[in-house]
Amino acid sequence: MKLWIVNMKCGGCARGVTATIHDIDSNAKIDIDLVAKVVSIETIASVEQMTAALVKAGFPAQVQ
């Protein structure tokens, strides 16, 4: 899945997003494009689980 996270602006944000994703699926493979604000995730979790967790962490995400 690919998610666009508009308020992901720095390395600290990227680390927070990564930690949140790994809290849901510790085996998730994550690729972050900080400039484009896009996170590509290979996971067994659903889009709904990921977006809900990211919203709770302060990183609202939209599916791309």
mmJSON file of the N, C-alpha and C atoms, coordinates in Angstrom:
{"data_MODEL":{"atom_site":{
"group_PDB":["ATOM","ATOM","ATOM","ATOM","ATOM","ATOM","ATOM","ATOM","ATOM","ATOM","ATOM","ATOM","ATOM","ATOM","ATOM","ATOM","ATOM","ATOM","ATOM","ATOM","ATOM","ATOM","ATOM","ATOM","ATOM","ATOM","ATOM","ATOM","ATOM","ATOM","ATOM","ATOM","ATOM","ATOM","ATOM","ATOM","ATOM","ATOM","ATOM","ATOM","ATOM","ATOM","ATOM","ATOM","ATOM","ATOM","ATOM","ATOM","ATOM","ATOM","ATOM","ATOM","ATOM","ATOM","ATOM","ATOM","ATOM","ATOM","ATOM","ATOM","ATOM","ATOM","ATOM","ATOM","ATOM","ATOM","ATOM","ATOM","ATOM","ATOM","ATOM","ATOM","ATOM","ATOM","ATOM","ATOM","ATOM","ATOM","ATOM","ATOM","ATOM","ATOM","ATOM","ATOM","ATOM","ATOM","ATOM","ATOM","ATOM","ATOM","ATOM","ATOM","ATOM","ATOM","ATOM","ATOM","ATOM","ATOM","ATOM","ATOM","ATOM","ATOM","ATOM","ATOM","ATOM","ATOM","ATOM","ATOM","ATOM","ATOM","ATOM","ATOM","ATOM","ATOM","ATOM","ATOM","ATOM","ATOM","ATOM","ATOM","ATOM","ATOM","ATOM","ATOM","ATOM","ATOM","ATOM","ATOM","ATOM","ATOM","ATOM","ATOM","ATOM","ATOM","ATOM","ATOM","ATOM","ATOM","ATOM","ATOM","ATOM","ATOM","ATOM","ATOM","ATOM","ATOM","ATOM","ATOM","ATOM","ATOM","ATOM","ATOM","ATOM","ATOM","ATOM","ATOM","ATOM","ATOM","ATOM","ATOM","ATOM","ATOM","ATOM","ATOM","ATOM","ATOM","ATOM","ATOM","ATOM","ATOM","ATOM","ATOM","ATOM","ATOM","ATOM","ATOM","ATOM","ATOM","ATOM","ATOM","ATOM","ATOM","ATOM","ATOM","ATOM","ATOM","ATOM","ATOM","ATOM","ATOM","ATOM","ATOM"],
"id":[1,2,3,4,5,6,7,8,9,10,11,12,13,14,15,16,17,18,19,20,21,22,23,24,25,26,27,28,29,30,31,32,33,34,35,36,37,38,39,40,41,42,43,44,45,46,47,48,49,50,51,52,53,54,55,56,57,58,59,60,61,62,63,64,65,66,67,68,69,70,71,72,73,74,75,76,77,78,79,80,81,82,83,84,85,86,87,88,89,90,91,92,93,94,95,96,97,98,99,100,101,102,103,104,105,106,107,108,109,110,111,112,113,114,115,116,117,118,119,120,121,122,123,124,125,126,127,128,129,130,131,132,133,134,135,136,137,138,139,140,141,142,143,144,145,146,147,148,149,150,151,152,153,154,155,156,157,158,159,160,161,162,163,164,165,166,167,168,169,170,171,172,173,174,175,176,177,178,179,180,181,182,183,184,185,186,187,188,189,190,191,192],
"type_symbol":["N","C","C","N","C","C","N","C","C","N","C","C","N","C","C","N","C","C","N","C","C","N","C","C","N","C","C","N","C","C","N","C","C","N","C","C","N","C","C","N","C","C","N","C","C","N","C","C","N","C","C","N","C","C","N","C","C","N","C","C","N","C","C","N","C","C","N","C","C","N","C","C","N","C","C","N","C","C","N","C","C","N","C","C","N","C","C","N","C","C","N","C","C","N","C","C","N","C","C","N","C","C","N","C","C","N","C","C","N","C","C","N","C","C","N","C","C","N","C","C","N","C","C","N","C","C","N","C","C","N","C","C","N","C","C","N","C","C","N","C","C","N","C","C","N","C","C","N","C","C","N","C","C","N","C","C","N","C","C","N","C","C","N","C","C","N","C","C","N","C","C","N","C","C","N","C","C","N","C","C","N","C","C","N","C","C","N","C","C","N","C","C"],
"label_atom_id":["N","CA","C","N","CA","C","N","CA","C","N","CA","C","N","CA","C","N","CA","C","N","CA","C","N","CA","C","N","CA","C","N","CA","C","N","CA","C","N","CA","C","N","CA","C","N","CA","C","N","CA","C","N","CA","C","N","CA","C","N","CA","C","N","CA","C","N","CA","C","N","CA","C","N","CA","C","N","CA","C","N","CA","C","N","CA","C","N","CA","C","N","CA","C","N","CA","C","N","CA","C","N","CA","C","N","CA","C","N","CA","C","N","CA","C","N","CA","C","N","CA","C","N","CA","C","N","CA","C","N","CA","C","N","CA","C","N","CA","C","N","CA","C","N","CA","C","N","CA","C","N","CA","C","N","CA","C","N","CA","C","N","CA","C","N","CA","C","N","CA","C","N","CA","C","N","CA","C","N","CA","C","N","CA","C","N","CA","C","N","CA","C","N","CA","C","N","CA","C","N","CA","C","N","CA","C","N","CA","C","N","CA","C","N","CA","C","N","CA","C","N","CA","C"],
"label_alt_id":[null,null,null,null,null,null,null,null,null,null,null,null,null,null,null,null,null,null,null,null,null,null,null,null,null,null,null,null,null,null,null,null,null,null,null,null,null,null,null,null,null,null,null,null,null,null,null,null,null,null,null,null,null,null,null,null,null,null,null,null,null,null,null,null,null,null,null,null,null,null,null,null,null,null,null,null,null,null,null,null,null,null,null,null,null,null,null,null,null,null,null,null,null,null,null,null,null,null,null,null,null,null,null,null,null,null,null,null,null,null,null,null,null,null,null,null,null,null,null,null,null,null,null,null,null,null,null,null,null,null,null,null,null,null,null,null,null,null,null,null,null,null,null,null,null,null,null,null,null,null,null,null,null,null,null,null,null,null,null,null,null,null,null,null,null,null,null,null,null,null,null,null,null,null,null,null,null,null,null,null,null,null,null,null,null,null,null,null,null,null,null,null],
"label_comp_id":["MET","MET","MET","LYS","LYS","LYS","LEU","LEU","LEU","TRP","TRP","TRP","ILE","ILE","ILE","VAL","VAL","VAL","ASN","ASN","ASN","MET","MET","MET","LYS","LYS","LYS","CYS","CYS","CYS","GLY","GLY","GLY","GLY","GLY","GLY","CYS","CYS","CYS","ALA","ALA","ALA","ARG","ARG","ARG","GLY","GLY","GLY","VAL","VAL","VAL","THR","THR","THR","ALA","ALA","ALA","THR","THR","THR","ILE","ILE","ILE","HIS","HIS","HIS","ASP","ASP","ASP","ILE","ILE","ILE","ASP","ASP","ASP","SER","SER","SER","ASN","ASN","ASN","ALA","ALA","ALA","LYS","LYS","LYS","ILE","ILE","ILE","ASP","ASP","ASP","ILE","ILE","ILE","ASP","ASP","ASP","LEU","LEU","LEU","VAL","VAL","VAL","ALA","ALA","ALA","LYS","LYS","LYS","VAL","VAL","VAL","VAL","VAL","VAL","SER","SER","SER","ILE","ILE","ILE","GLU","GLU","GLU","THR","THR","THR","ILE","ILE","ILE","ALA","ALA","ALA","SER","SER","SER","VAL","VAL","VAL","GLU","GLU","GLU","GLN","GLN","GLN","MET","MET","MET","THR","THR","THR","ALA","ALA","ALA","ALA","ALA","ALA","LEU","LEU","LEU","VAL","VAL","VAL","LYS","LYS","LYS","ALA","ALA","ALA","GLY","GLY","GLY","PHE","PHE","PHE","PRO","PRO","PRO","ALA","ALA","ALA","GLN","GLN","GLN","VAL","VAL","VAL","GLN","GLN","GLN"],
"label_asym_id":["A","A","A","A","A","A","A","A","A","A","A","A","A","A","A","A","A","A","A","A","A","A","A","A","A","A","A","A","A","A","A","A","A","A","A","A","A","A","A","A","A","A","A","A","A","A","A","A","A","A","A","A","A","A","A","A","A","A","A","A","A","A","A","A","A","A","A","A","A","A","A","A","A","A","A","A","A","A","A","A","A","A","A","A","A","A","A","A","A","A","A","A","A","A","A","A","A","A","A","A","A","A","A","A","A","A","A","A","A","A","A","A","A","A","A","A","A","A","A","A","A","A","A","A","A","A","A","A","A","A","A","A","A","A","A","A","A","A","A","A","A","A","A","A","A","A","A","A","A","A","A","A","A","A","A","A","A","A","A","A","A","A","A","A","A","A","A","A","A","A","A","A","A","A","A","A","A","A","A","A","A","A","A","A","A","A","A","A","A","A","A","A"],
"label_entity_id":["1","1","1","1","1","1","1","1","1","1","1","1","1","1","1","1","1","1","1","1","1","1","1","1","1","1","1","1","1","1","1","1","1","1","1","1","1","1","1","1","1","1","1","1","1","1","1","1","1","1","1","1","1","1","1","1","1","1","1","1","1","1","1","1","1","1","1","1","1","1","1","1","1","1","1","1","1","1","1","1","1","1","1","1","1","1","1","1","1","1","1","1","1","1","1","1","1","1","1","1","1","1","1","1","1","1","1","1","1","1","1","1","1","1","1","1","1","1","1","1","1","1","1","1","1","1","1","1","1","1","1","1","1","1","1","1","1","1","1","1","1","1","1","1","1","1","1","1","1","1","1","1","1","1","1","1","1","1","1","1","1","1","1","1","1","1","1","1","1","1","1","1","1","1","1","1","1","1","1","1","1","1","1","1","1","1","1","1","1","1","1","1"],
"label_seq_id":[1,1,1,2,2,2,3,3,3,4,4,4,5,5,5,6,6,6,7,7,7,8,8,8,9,9,9,10,10,10,11,11,11,12,12,12,13,13,13,14,14,14,15,15,15,16,16,16,17,17,17,18,18,18,19,19,19,20,20,20,21,21,21,22,22,22,23,23,23,24,24,24,25,25,25,26,26,26,27,27,27,28,28,28,29,29,29,30,30,30,31,31,31,32,32,32,33,33,33,34,34,34,35,35,35,36,36,36,37,37,37,38,38,38,39,39,39,40,40,40,41,41,41,42,42,42,43,43,43,44,44,44,45,45,45,46,46,46,47,47,47,48,48,48,49,49,49,50,50,50,51,51,51,52,52,52,53,53,53,54,54,54,55,55,55,56,56,56,57,57,57,58,58,58,59,59,59,60,60,60,61,61,61,62,62,62,63,63,63,64,64,64],
"pdbx_PDB_ins_code":[null,null,null,null,null,null,null,null,null,null,null,null,null,null,null,null,null,null,null,null,null,null,null,null,null,null,null,null,null,null,null,null,null,null,null,null,null,null,null,null,null,null,null,null,null,null,null,null,null,null,null,null,null,null,null,null,null,null,null,null,null,null,null,null,null,null,null,null,null,null,null,null,null,null,null,null,null,null,null,null,null,null,null,null,null,null,null,null,null,null,null,null,null,null,null,null,null,null,null,null,null,null,null,null,null,null,null,null,null,null,null,null,null,null,null,null,null,null,null,null,null,null,null,null,null,null,null,null,null,null,null,null,null,null,null,null,null,null,null,null,null,null,null,null,null,null,null,null,null,null,null,null,null,null,null,null,null,null,null,null,null,null,null,null,null,null,null,null,null,null,null,null,null,null,null,null,null,null,null,null,null,null,null,null,null,null,null,null,null,null,null,null],
"Cartn_x":[0.838,0.0,0.879,0.358,1.065,0.171,0.779,0.053,0.754,-0.042,0.481,0.221,1.287,1.19,1.664,0.712,1.009,1.881,1.717,2.489,3.769,4.243,5.53,6.603,7.33,8.222,9.697,10.035,11.441,11.768,13.015,13.452,12.781,12.533,11.834,10.425,9.754,8.41,8.48,9.455,9.607,9.848,10.649,10.89,9.602,8.8,7.525,6.565,6.515,5.662,6.128,7.418,7.98,7.644,7.813,7.512,6.035,5.173,3.735,3.379,3.949,3.683,4.191,5.383,5.94,5.176,4.481,3.621,2.455,1.984,0.881,1.387,2.503,3.086,4.605,5.181,6.628,7.443,6.828,7.53,7.275,6.586,6.27,7.558,7.547,8.656,8.203,9.027,8.638,9.663,9.176,10.017,9.398,10.173,9.654,10.345,9.535,10.02,9.601,10.52,10.213,9.86,10.505,10.228,8.8,8.393,7.05,5.998,6.474,5.601,4.8,5.446,4.79,5.487,4.665,5.156,4.621,5.529,5.144,5.336,4.292,4.316,3.915,4.734,4.363,4.017,2.742,2.27,1.087,0.845,-0.35,-1.522,-1.251,-2.303,-3.145,-4.361,-5.25,-4.938,-5.386,-5.239,-5.93,-7.091,-7.844,-7.064,-6.41,-5.605,-4.455,-3.78,-2.632,-3.06,-4.078,-4.488,-5.009,-5.733,-6.24,-5.086,-4.087,-2.931,-2.148,-1.995,-1.258,-2.013,-3.328,-4.132,-3.947,-4.017,-3.856,-2.473,-1.467,-0.096,0.152,-0.849,-0.696,-0.233,-0.35,0.074,-1.068,-2.1,-3.208,-2.691,-3.171,-2.671,-3.824,-3.503,-4.465,-3.876,-4.731,-4.29,-3.981,-2.869,-2.482,-2.829],
"Cartn_y":[-1.175,0.0,1.234,2.307,3.588,4.61,5.322,6.339,7.675,8.728,10.091,10.704,11.223,11.801,13.251,14.158,15.559,16.218,15.852,16.533,15.798,14.886,14.231,15.107,15.835,16.873,16.671,15.729,15.61,14.161,13.927,12.589,12.09,12.995,12.612,12.133,12.814,12.388,11.004,10.81,9.518,8.404,8.672,7.664,7.371,8.398,8.2,7.374,7.647,6.881,5.428,5.223,3.874,3.117,3.759,3.111,2.749,3.631,3.371,2.177,2.119,0.997,-0.305,-0.275,-1.489,-1.909,-0.989,-1.367,-2.233,-1.987,-2.752,-4.061,-3.993,-5.171,-5.059,-5.803,-5.7,-6.193,-6.942,-7.448,-6.618,-5.51,-4.672,-4.148,-4.094,-3.483,-2.09,-1.1,0.301,1.033,1.815,2.702,4.086,5.056,6.409,7.365,8.108,9.204,10.491,11.046,12.211,13.432,13.605,14.759,14.699,13.526,13.354,13.111,12.836,12.542,11.263,10.287,9.025,7.879,7.009,5.819,4.599,3.74,2.471,1.381,0.581,-0.422,-1.781,-2.798,-4.185,-4.777,-5.114,-5.555,-6.499,-7.254,-8.09,-7.307,-6.14,-5.312,-4.647,-4.297,-3.637,-2.146,-1.551,-0.098,0.617,0.125,0.759,0.724,-0.403,-0.504,0.498,0.579,1.482,2.942,3.313,4.722,5.108,4.231,4.527,4.723,3.861,3.975,5.252,5.596,6.812,8.061,8.065,9.205,9.364,8.27,8.304,8.833,8.54,8.994,10.429,11.038,12.419,12.564,11.483,11.498,11.037,11.87,11.461,11.112,9.994,9.487,9.296,9.487,9.239,8.168,7.28,6.222,6.863,6.447,6.95,5.97],
"Cartn_z":[0.0,0.0,0.0,-0.572,-0.562,0.13,1.08,1.823,1.689,1.551,1.508,2.873,3.501,4.836,4.753,4.663,4.374,5.448,6.709,7.749,8.15,7.318,7.536,6.889,7.721,7.191,7.491,8.382,8.771,9.12,9.406,9.776,11.045,11.984,13.213,12.915,12.005,11.58,10.941,10.083,9.4,10.41,11.449,12.487,13.254,13.523,14.207,13.381,12.086,11.173,11.135,11.025,10.998,12.278,13.431,14.709,14.809,14.353,14.386,13.514,12.327,11.421,12.04,12.62,13.227,14.473,15.137,16.261,15.782,14.563,13.991,13.382,12.654,12.001,12.088,13.016,13.237,12.043,11.139,9.963,8.705,8.852,7.689,7.056,5.725,4.979,4.586,4.916,4.758,3.914,2.969,2.171,2.247,2.746,2.925,1.962,1.208,0.361,1.065,1.844,2.664,1.829,0.69,-0.181,-0.722,-1.186,-1.744,-0.655,0.579,1.723,1.504,0.866,0.54,1.28,1.853,2.538,1.795,1.348,0.725,1.767,1.958,3.022,2.461,2.757,2.495,3.851,4.036,5.34,5.214,6.286,6.35,6.933,7.487,8.087,6.997,7.352,6.396,6.304,5.233,5.061,6.215,6.612,7.696,9.006,9.309,10.525,10.497,9.362,9.249,9.351,8.609,8.639,10.016,10.68,12.024,13.012,12.947,13.842,13.567,12.301,11.951,12.379,12.243,12.717,14.219,14.949,16.408,16.795,15.974,16.241,15.771,15.141,14.678,13.247,12.474,11.076,10.164,9.996,9.117,7.715,7.193,5.906,4.947,3.675,2.597,1.686,1.228,0.309,-1.038,-1.612,-2.937,-3.998],
"occupancy":[1.0,1.0,1.0,1.0,1.0,1.0,1.0,1.0,1.0,1.0,1.0,1.0,1.0,1.0,1.0,1.0,1.0,1.0,1.0,1.0,1.0,1.0,1.0,1.0,1.0,1.0,1.0,1.0,1.0,1.0,1.0,1.0,1.0,1.0,1.0,1.0,1.0,1.0,1.0,1.0,1.0,1.0,1.0,1.0,1.0,1.0,1.0,1.0,1.0,1.0,1.0,1.0,1.0,1.0,1.0,1.0,1.0,1.0,1.0,1.0,1.0,1.0,1.0,1.0,1.0,1.0,1.0,1.0,1.0,1.0,1.0,1.0,1.0,1.0,1.0,1.0,1.0,1.0,1.0,1.0,1.0,1.0,1.0,1.0,1.0,1.0,1.0,1.0,1.0,1.0,1.0,1.0,1.0,1.0,1.0,1.0,1.0,1.0,1.0,1.0,1.0,1.0,1.0,1.0,1.0,1.0,1.0,1.0,1.0,1.0,1.0,1.0,1.0,1.0,1.0,1.0,1.0,1.0,1.0,1.0,1.0,1.0,1.0,1.0,1.0,1.0,1.0,1.0,1.0,1.0,1.0,1.0,1.0,1.0,1.0,1.0,1.0,1.0,1.0,1.0,1.0,1.0,1.0,1.0,1.0,1.0,1.0,1.0,1.0,1.0,1.0,1.0,1.0,1.0,1.0,1.0,1.0,1.0,1.0,1.0,1.0,1.0,1.0,1.0,1.0,1.0,1.0,1.0,1.0,1.0,1.0,1.0,1.0,1.0,1.0,1.0,1.0,1.0,1.0,1.0,1.0,1.0,1.0,1.0,1.0,1.0,1.0,1.0,1.0,1.0,1.0,1.0],
"B_iso_or_equiv":[0.0,0.0,0.0,0.0,0.0,0.0,0.0,0.0,0.0,0.0,0.0,0.0,0.0,0.0,0.0,0.0,0.0,0.0,0.0,0.0,0.0,0.0,0.0,0.0,0.0,0.0,0.0,0.0,0.0,0.0,0.0,0.0,0.0,0.0,0.0,0.0,0.0,0.0,0.0,0.0,0.0,0.0,0.0,0.0,0.0,0.0,0.0,0.0,0.0,0.0,0.0,0.0,0.0,0.0,0.0,0.0,0.0,0.0,0.0,0.0,0.0,0.0,0.0,0.0,0.0,0.0,0.0,0.0,0.0,0.0,0.0,0.0,0.0,0.0,0.0,0.0,0.0,0.0,0.0,0.0,0.0,0.0,0.0,0.0,0.0,0.0,0.0,0.0,0.0,0.0,0.0,0.0,0.0,0.0,0.0,0.0,0.0,0.0,0.0,0.0,0.0,0.0,0.0,0.0,0.0,0.0,0.0,0.0,0.0,0.0,0.0,0.0,0.0,0.0,0.0,0.0,0.0,0.0,0.0,0.0,0.0,0.0,0.0,0.0,0.0,0.0,0.0,0.0,0.0,0.0,0.0,0.0,0.0,0.0,0.0,0.0,0.0,0.0,0.0,0.0,0.0,0.0,0.0,0.0,0.0,0.0,0.0,0.0,0.0,0.0,0.0,0.0,0.0,0.0,0.0,0.0,0.0,0.0,0.0,0.0,0.0,0.0,0.0,0.0,0.0,0.0,0.0,0.0,0.0,0.0,0.0,0.0,0.0,0.0,0.0,0.0,0.0,0.0,0.0,0.0,0.0,0.0,0.0,0.0,0.0,0.0,0.0,0.0,0.0,0.0,0.0,0.0],
"pdbx_formal_charge":[null,null,null,null,null,null,null,null,null,null,null,null,null,null,null,null,null,null,null,null,null,null,null,null,null,null,null,null,null,null,null,null,null,null,null,null,null,null,null,null,null,null,null,null,null,null,null,null,null,null,null,null,null,null,null,null,null,null,null,null,null,null,null,null,null,null,null,null,null,null,null,null,null,null,null,null,null,null,null,null,null,null,null,null,null,null,null,null,null,null,null,null,null,null,null,null,null,null,null,null,null,null,null,null,null,null,null,null,null,null,null,null,null,null,null,null,null,null,null,null,null,null,null,null,null,null,null,null,null,null,null,null,null,null,null,null,null,null,null,null,null,null,null,null,null,null,null,null,null,null,null,null,null,null,null,null,null,null,null,null,null,null,null,null,null,null,null,null,null,null,null,null,null,null,null,null,null,null,null,null,null,null,null,null,null,null,null,null,null,null,null,null],
"auth_seq_id":[1,1,1,2,2,2,3,3,3,4,4,4,5,5,5,6,6,6,7,7,7,8,8,8,9,9,9,10,10,10,11,11,11,12,12,12,13,13,13,14,14,14,15,15,15,16,16,16,17,17,17,18,18,18,19,19,19,20,20,20,21,21,21,22,22,22,23,23,23,24,24,24,25,25,25,26,26,26,27,27,27,28,28,28,29,29,29,30,30,30,31,31,31,32,32,32,33,33,33,34,34,34,35,35,35,36,36,36,37,37,37,38,38,38,39,39,39,40,40,40,41,41,41,42,42,42,43,43,43,44,44,44,45,45,45,46,46,46,47,47,47,48,48,48,49,49,49,50,50,50,51,51,51,52,52,52,53,53,53,54,54,54,55,55,55,56,56,56,57,57,57,58,58,58,59,59,59,60,60,60,61,61,61,62,62,62,63,63,63,64,64,64],
"auth_comp_id":["MET","MET","MET","LYS","LYS","LYS","LEU","LEU","LEU","TRP","TRP","TRP","ILE","ILE","ILE","VAL","VAL","VAL","ASN","ASN","ASN","MET","MET","MET","LYS","LYS","LYS","CYS","CYS","CYS","GLY","GLY","GLY","GLY","GLY","GLY","CYS","CYS","CYS","ALA","ALA","ALA","ARG","ARG","ARG","GLY","GLY","GLY","VAL","VAL","VAL","THR","THR","THR","ALA","ALA","ALA","THR","THR","THR","ILE","ILE","ILE","HIS","HIS","HIS","ASP","ASP","ASP","ILE","ILE","ILE","ASP","ASP","ASP","SER","SER","SER","ASN","ASN","ASN","ALA","ALA","ALA","LYS","LYS","LYS","ILE","ILE","ILE","ASP","ASP","ASP","ILE","ILE","ILE","ASP","ASP","ASP","LEU","LEU","LEU","VAL","VAL","VAL","ALA","ALA","ALA","LYS","LYS","LYS","VAL","VAL","VAL","VAL","VAL","VAL","SER","SER","SER","ILE","ILE","ILE","GLU","GLU","GLU","THR","THR","THR","ILE","ILE","ILE","ALA","ALA","ALA","SER","SER","SER","VAL","VAL","VAL","GLU","GLU","GLU","GLN","GLN","GLN","MET","MET","MET","THR","THR","THR","ALA","ALA","ALA","ALA","ALA","ALA","LEU","LEU","LEU","VAL","VAL","VAL","LYS","LYS","LYS","ALA","ALA","ALA","GLY","GLY","GLY","PHE","PHE","PHE","PRO","PRO","PRO","ALA","ALA","ALA","GLN","GLN","GLN","VAL","VAL","VAL","GLN","GLN","GLN"],
"auth_asym_id":["A","A","A","A","A","A","A","A","A","A","A","A","A","A","A","A","A","A","A","A","A","A","A","A","A","A","A","A","A","A","A","A","A","A","A","A","A","A","A","A","A","A","A","A","A","A","A","A","A","A","A","A","A","A","A","A","A","A","A","A","A","A","A","A","A","A","A","A","A","A","A","A","A","A","A","A","A","A","A","A","A","A","A","A","A","A","A","A","A","A","A","A","A","A","A","A","A","A","A","A","A","A","A","A","A","A","A","A","A","A","A","A","A","A","A","A","A","A","A","A","A","A","A","A","A","A","A","A","A","A","A","A","A","A","A","A","A","A","A","A","A","A","A","A","A","A","A","A","A","A","A","A","A","A","A","A","A","A","A","A","A","A","A","A","A","A","A","A","A","A","A","A","A","A","A","A","A","A","A","A","A","A","A","A","A","A","A","A","A","A","A","A"],
"auth_atom_id":["N","CA","C","N","CA","C","N","CA","C","N","CA","C","N","CA","C","N","CA","C","N","CA","C","N","CA","C","N","CA","C","N","CA","C","N","CA","C","N","CA","C","N","CA","C","N","CA","C","N","CA","C","N","CA","C","N","CA","C","N","CA","C","N","CA","C","N","CA","C","N","CA","C","N","CA","C","N","CA","C","N","CA","C","N","CA","C","N","CA","C","N","CA","C","N","CA","C","N","CA","C","N","CA","C","N","CA","C","N","CA","C","N","CA","C","N","CA","C","N","CA","C","N","CA","C","N","CA","C","N","CA","C","N","CA","C","N","CA","C","N","CA","C","N","CA","C","N","CA","C","N","CA","C","N","CA","C","N","CA","C","N","CA","C","N","CA","C","N","CA","C","N","CA","C","N","CA","C","N","CA","C","N","CA","C","N","CA","C","N","CA","C","N","CA","C","N","CA","C","N","CA","C","N","CA","C","N","CA","C","N","CA","C","N","CA","C","N","CA","C","N","CA","C"],
"pdbx_PDB_model_num":[1,1,1,1,1,1,1,1,1,1,1,1,1,1,1,1,1,1,1,1,1,1,1,1,1,1,1,1,1,1,1,1,1,1,1,1,1,1,1,1,1,1,1,1,1,1,1,1,1,1,1,1,1,1,1,1,1,1,1,1,1,1,1,1,1,1,1,1,1,1,1,1,1,1,1,1,1,1,1,1,1,1,1,1,1,1,1,1,1,1,1,1,1,1,1,1,1,1,1,1,1,1,1,1,1,1,1,1,1,1,1,1,1,1,1,1,1,1,1,1,1,1,1,1,1,1,1,1,1,1,1,1,1,1,1,1,1,1,1,1,1,1,1,1,1,1,1,1,1,1,1,1,1,1,1,1,1,1,1,1,1,1,1,1,1,1,1,1,1,1,1,1,1,1,1,1,1,1,1,1,1,1,1,1,1,1,1,1,1,1,1,1]
}}}
